[in-house]
């Protein structure tokens, strides 16, 4: 599709397969838009935590990083740092011709992918670009839509102590006639990456029940 710029969100699964490096090798610039992942990408590092990939950074270190890489005035104020990231990323959202996301859950019954977030950038990454590619581990697939109920109750509480995340998006493919938001193309990549081998072993299959809330961390 001639893609040169791709915005990414909720894309921790793509870290498993080194997708950013593969995209760069074929001339596509990937831009992480989750704030923690964005910080890590600017620093040239890999995530240190499922939920908070830049948890090892202080606000002073983030300020120094933004000053060095983005060329902005130095600040250690979290609100100002967030504003800098928002303004920088806004142009990327509007310019990207592909959005790449993960998903918290994928519902077999309805063909939906479900994304929980607090920043709002996942909605932009999955609805503004004309092409949306979701990379989802096969362990995230659930059978029925009603199976979401207990998962939506447990995940936000265990991850951030919220009753529900600020944004819960249920995505069902491409933009329909008459709708103003949504991609023209949607592609779902189901990621195995040894998961079927874990599933086949009675001693390891229970690890696939993990919903990545990171409470144990």
Steps between C-alpha positions, in 0.01 A plus 500: 500500500803730484503553878787715625372586850316272744367600841485231767304449821452220752770322304695311765446176305698647211800530731513118500561485126715811453242658272642852520835386367331305220294805401805724495683254275229539234486879525206541740545729801317361806396748769392375841217717635441353846685752717717243676588321175567836333753588770668161461513532121660845521756358742575204274414252776260212553210498751572414863139429602180371337278785609751782552785442256687813612449448873877512554515863377463800730325813378838675501643234270199529269546878488864461407412241235234723340741794499773294333291310245208736430689828540250650744564715805589302810216434745444246774128569537297186412210700353735698277683184394169338409407811301825485307438138409139575403598785268781298342287192445195684367674560167599134483140388543385729220784399266512122550355272237500193724403440862636197683350384827479209730188406693412405853247248373371364170143365489452204267119521503484855363840547339567792735825615650480677835749763616512658846699822546517826693670731250268494197782447253393143419172635364692741276744233381221258411256747342694776321740311266341332196654163590481336844704191583441327835765260628343284769628195685278196465474491880291820483218327310180436696195314375200721568429868547347433840833356613628858506301584814729342762812600309396866482431485873838351590746666262465873588476430873810282498700722266432856616242477779225642276146367481533534123759644267432848360455360147364158410493453122325210329616497139323302230698556184477772239298820491141439401305710248400829657762484775766770518762309701675173440741340253437392143690177563533284809740209539524269802828319561463218753837449666606153610870541582522175701160542666367173357804321643430652841138393466597141424709466817295446821772677703503820295151538353370686807733790415276576202219598739695817582309817402810725533360708785851501655365486857759231575776742402 
